[in-house]
Amino acid sequence: MKDPVTLLSEYISHASVSTDPSAKAGMRGAINFAATRLEKLGFSVEEVPTPLHPILLAERRTSPEDPHILIYGHYDVQPADPEALWTSPPYEARIQENRIYGRGAADNKGPQIVHMAALNKALSNDPDLPLNITYFIEGEEEIGSPSFRGFLEKYKDRLSNADFVLLSDTGSPSPEQLVITTALRGLVSLEVNLTGPRMDLHSGIHGGAVRNPLQALSTLLATLHKEDGSVNLPGFYEGVSLPEPWEREELSRLPTTVEDYAKFLAVDDFFTAPGYSALEAVRFGPTLEINGIGGGFQGKGQKTVIPSKAFAKITCRLVAGQNADRIEKLLIQTLEQRCPRGIKLAVETHGNGDPYSVVPPGRTNTPPDQTEAIRDGFRLIEKSVENSFGKRPLYLREGGSVPIIADLKNIVGLDTIMVGLFTPEDNLHAPDESFHLGILHNGITAFSQVFKELAQNAKR
């Protein structure tokens, strides 16, 4: 196998932007690259067609009695815009100060190379490694994975006999301190559209006679939170509990203070719901956010109109114990009930995803029916990460949403161990995205040990 930095440079060179119809060559190049790498590792590889971009499904089969893990990745990347802000061309890898720069370097091509290079190292020592591995690498993660649920439904019989899923598409605070993510927030996303008069009106001739949709929208949105910052939807917090003491203790070990966070954001104060500090709120608490608002005249100067329409974009981030479908219905029902008179309301939904959580063994809230395989997986990964990086990984919830993880649990019945291999300095989705070469090399050492020790659990 080639040097991993060379491999990652090749992978970066394919402009695999899933949202761009003109990027077909880059998408094809990326999936061919991943397929070739896995074939060289001895996998049987097939492309599963979807309505948009194919999913790469690759299998390494040994004995049915051997352990079996699934490994997830995605070959698509975010657009490079604005390219003028890049120091070097986004699809030409550049090495500088222990980093490799390029679009997709950290999200998610670098972590994939870590897993593949680690497996190559393990197989070099033991070509007959008794470990079943199934890879699935999709091409639509950056556009919400619209085809992934259907893929899981179709192939669940081939996937459900695995022990757990391994994923490295989450973050860690630094190259020295990795995090094993224990929860991801769910997501509800919708747009609210209010309509008043059939056309924009002269505010002098008609002002005072009709309700202004922008004023109505402001009134409506103001009802969605209480003065203390909590979400004002009846039943929104049903099923939600505060984090366990061990989770707060893990968070206290994070090398970031509330003061550091405030300085980074350039804010004077935080505004959190009761029961959470700022660092806790972004990981442990559910939210409702107004992401955008508009209507009426937006140009320079004045145009004295009462607009016909106004809109707002809203998302909710959900935590364990909440259900995305229920919260979506609750939010829509509340908007309908609170919409001011004289205004027509329409809601456009943009999909949702359930929250996901997985608890490591030996904790106060570890499920009593947790499988031996997932317990062993957590322990092996913790030990291997500590040996390679010099510090025990932290177990933390993450504030973002990866709905496919909940789908894997709900459809296939498998839990996922999420080891974060990118850091805040990697500039995901921004110009000059990069991947730390220390994480690359230490990660290869760690995961080669994981694969080796998982195989030692084979019943032979």
N, C-alpha and C positions, 0 to 999 in steps of 0.2 A: 504494500500500500504506500502511496506517496506520502510525503511529509504533510501533516495536517494543516499547516499554514498554507502550503501550496494548494491543497484541496479546497480550503475555504476561499482562497483567492479565486479559484476557478468557479466555485459555486456563486460567489458574489457577481461574477462577470455576466451572469444571466439576469437580465432585467425582467424578473418575473412579477410584474405588477398585475394582480388579478382584476383590478377595477378598470384597467386600460385595455380597450379592444385592440389597440395597435401593438400590444405587447405579446402577441401570440408566439413570436419566436423566442422571447425570453422565458415564457412559461414552458414551452416545449423543451428548451435547453435545460431548464432547472429540473424538470421531472426526469429527463433522460440522464442527467448527471446523477441524481439520487438513485435511479434504477441501476445504473452501471456500477455504482459503488456497492450497492447491496448484492448485486449478482457476483461481484468479485469476492464478497464475504460468504458466498455459498447459499444465498437466499434464492428461492424461486419467486419471481416477480411478475405481477400482473397489474395492468391499469384498469381501474374500475371507472367506467364512464358515468358522468353525472350531467344534469342539464347545463352546467357551466364548465367547470374544470375538473379533469379526472383526479381520482384519488389513487395513490400508489399503495398497493397492498403486497407485502413481501413476507414470506414465511421461511423460517428455518426450523425444520422438524427433526427431532431426535426420537426418543421413545415417549409414548403417551404417559409413562410413569414419571418422566423428568419434569422439573419445574417449568412453568410457562409464563412469560411476561409479554405484555404489549408495550410498544414504544411509539409515542405520538410525536409528530412534527408537522410543520407546514412549509411548503416551498414557495409560497407567494410572499410578496413584500409590499410595503407601503410605497406610494409614488415618491419620487425623489424631490418633487417641487418643495420649495423654490431652489432650483439647481444653482442659481447664482450665489447662494449662501454656502455652498460646499467649498471646502478648501481644495479638494481634488475631485475628479469625475466620480460620481457616485457608484458606477459599476466597474471601476478600475481600482482594485484593492491597493491600499497604501499602508505601509508599516511605519509607525513612528512612536517612539517612547513606549514600547511594550504594548502597543495597541495595533489592531488591524482595522482600517477604516473602509467603509463601503456600505451601501444600502443592503440590509439583511444580515449584516455581520453578526449582530446580536439577536435579531428577531427574524428568523429563528434558525438561520443557516449555521451559525457558529455552534450552538448547542447540539445540532444534529451531527456535525463533524466530531464533536467531543464523544458522543455515543458511538458513532461508527468507528472512530480510531481506537476507542477503548475496547470495543468488541474485537477489532483486528488484533490488538495486543493480547487479549485473553485467548484468542484462537491460535495465535502464533505459539503460545506456550502449551496449548492443548487443542489440537485440531478437532478432536472428537468431543469437545466440551458438551456434557449432557444437559443442555439447556434449550428448550423450545422458545423461540422468539418470533413474534409477529409485529412487523412494522406497518403503520399506516401513516402516510404523509400526504396531507391534503393541500389543495391549491386555492382555498377560499377563506382562510382564517381571517384575513384582513378585511373581508367584506361580510363577516358575521357567520361564516360556515353554513350557508343556506342548504347545501346538499348533504351535510354530514349526518344529520338525523336520519335521512332516508337510507344512507349507506349503512348506518348501524342497524336499522330495522332489517335490512336485507341480509346482512352478514353476521348477525348476532350469534348464530349457532356456531360459527367458526371462531368467534372471539370469546364467548362466555365461558369457555373451559380454561381460560387463563387464570393466573393467580392474582395479578394486579396490573395496573397501567403505570408506566414510567413516563413522566413528562418534565421537560425543562424549558418551559415557556413562561416562567414567572421570575420575579426579581429577588435580589439580595442587596444588602446595603453597601458592600464593598468587596473587592477581590479577596480579602482575607476572611470575611465573615459571611458564610453562606446561610441561606434560610431554606428550610423545608416548609413549604406553605401548607397550612392546615385548613384553610377555608378561602373560598372565593365568593364574592357577593353576586347575587342574582340581579337581573335587570328587567325593568319595564320601561318602554320608550313609546311616547305618543306625541301627537301634535293636536293642539286645541285651536279650532277656527271659529271665530265669532263673526256674525253678520248682522248689521243693523239695516239702514236704508239700502235700497237697491243700487245706489251709486254714491260716490263722494258728494258731499253737500257743501255749499257756501256757509261758512260758520257764522256769518253775520245775518244772512237771510233766514237760516233754519236753526241756528244755535238757540238752545233752550226748549226746543219743541220735541226733539228726539234724543234717545240715549246714544251717547258716543261709544262705539264698540271698544275703543282704546280705554276709555274710562271704565267700561263694564269689565274688560279683561283685567285691568289693574285691581278692581274690587274683588273679582273672582280669585285671582292668584293670591291676593293678600289673605284669603281665608284658609289657605293650605298649610300655614304654619301658625303656631302659637307664639306669644311674645318671648317665651323661653327658648325658642328655636326648635322645639319638637314638632313633628308632623301632625297636623290637625285633620286626620282622617279617622273616623270611628273604626276601631278594630285594626288599625295599621300595625300596632305593636303586639298584637295577639300572637303568642307563641315565642316571642323574642325574650331571651334571657341575657343578663349581663355576663361578660366573660368569666371563666373560672379563675380562681386565684393563681394557678400555675401559668395561665396565659398572660396575666398582668405581670408576673415575675419575669417571664420570657421577654416581654416587651421592654421591661426596665433594663435589660441587658443590651438593647439596641443602641449602637453608638450615635444616637441622635437625641438631643433634648428638645423640649418644647420651645426653648429660646432659640435653638438652632433652626428649628422649623419656621418660627416666626421671621427670623432674619432671612432665611432662604426665600420666603414668600413675599417679603417686604410688607408685612402687615403689623399693625400696632397691637391688635388684640384678636382673640379667637371667639367664635360664636358657635358653641356646641350645644347639642341637646343635653338635658340633665343626665348625670351618671357617667359621662365620658370626658376625659381630657382630650386635647386636640389630637394627640398621637393615637389615642384609643378610638376616637370617633371615626377616623378614616379606615380603621380595620375592623372594628367590632360593631358599629352602629348602622342601622338602616337610615336611608335618606330619601328626601324628595327634593330635586333641584330643578329650577327653571333655567334651561340652557340657552334659550333665545326668545326674543319677543319682538314683534314688529307690526307695522300697519301705518297707514297715513303717509304723509309727505316725508321723504327721507333725504331730499336734496338740500343744497345750500340755500340760505335765505329763508324766507317765509312763504308759505302757501296756506291760506286760512281756510282749511277744510275740516269738515267732520267726516272721517273716513268711513267707507262702507264696510270694511273688513279689518279684523285684527287677528293676530295669531300668537301662540306661544308654544315652545317646544319644552317638554317635561320628561325627565327620567327619574326613576326610583332605583336605588341600589338596595338590595334585599339581603338579609342574613339568614342563617340557619333557623328554621322554625317558621319561615314565611314561604308562601307559594306565589309564584309570579302571576298565574292566571287569576287567583283570588284578588291580589293587590290591583291588577289591571282593572278588573270589574269594579272593585271598590272605588278606585280613583275616578273612573268614568261616571259611575253612579253619583258620586259626590259632586263632580263638575256639573252634571245635569241638574241636580237638586239646587245647587247654589248659583246657577247662572242667572244674572239679573233679568227682570222682565223686559220685554221689548227687544230681545236679542235672540237670534237663532244660533244654536251651538252644534257643531259637528266635530267628531273626534276621529283622527286617523291614527291607527296603531302601527307601530314599526317593529313588532316582534318582541319577544321577551325570553328570559331564561331563568331557571330556578337557581337559587344559591346552592353551594356545595360545601360540605365540610367532612374532614376525615381526622380522627384523633389518634395520635401515636399511642403505643401500648403503655400501660402502667400509670395512666393519668386518672384523675377523679371522674372524668366523663368518658373514659374509654368504653365503647360498647361491649357488653358482656359476651356477645356472639362474634366478636372480631375474629377473623380467621387466623390460623397459625401462619399462613403464607404472608399475609400483610404485616403481621407482627415481626416476622423474620426479616421482611423487606425493609421495614423502618430501622431495625437494629443494625442490619448490615450496612445500609446507606449511611446512617449516623456514624458508625465506626469508620467507614472508608473515607468519608468527608473529613472527619477529624484527623485521621492519619495523613491525608494528603494536603489539607489546608492549614493544619495546626490549631484549629479551633473547632469545638463542637458546634454543629449547626444549631441555629435558633429555630424554634417551632412557632411560627406566627401566621395569623390570618392575613390575607391580602385584600385591599379595598376594591380591586378591579374585578371584572367579570369575564369568565371564559365559559359560556353556556354549554359548550360541548362536553365539559367535565361532568356536569350534572346529567347530561344525556347519557354519557357512558354508564353512570350509576343507575339511572332509571331504566334504560333499555337493556344494557348488557349485564348489569348487576355487579360491576367491578368498581373498586375504589382505586384512586390514583395517588401515587406518591409524587409530589411536585417539588423538584429541586431547582431553586433559582440560580441561573447561570448568567443573568445580565444584571447590571448595576445602574443607578441613576446617571452616572457619568457616560453611559453608552449612547445617550441621545436617541432612544428609540423613537421612530416616526418623525425625526427632525433631521436637519442637515448635519453632516459629519457623524453619522451613526458609526459606532465602533464596537469592538469586542476585545476584552482584556486578554492578552496572551498568557498571563499567569493563570487565569481561570481556565483557558483552553488546555494548558499542559497539566495543571493539577487535577482538572476534571477528568482528563483521560486516565490518569493514574487511579483516581478514586473509582471511576466506573468500571475499569478493567478488574479491579478488586471485587467490586459488587458482582459482576458477571461470574467471576471465578468462584466466589463463595456461594452464590445462589446455586450454581451447578453442583457444589459439594453436598447440597441437600437432596440430590437425586437419589431415588430409592433403588439403588443397585447394590 
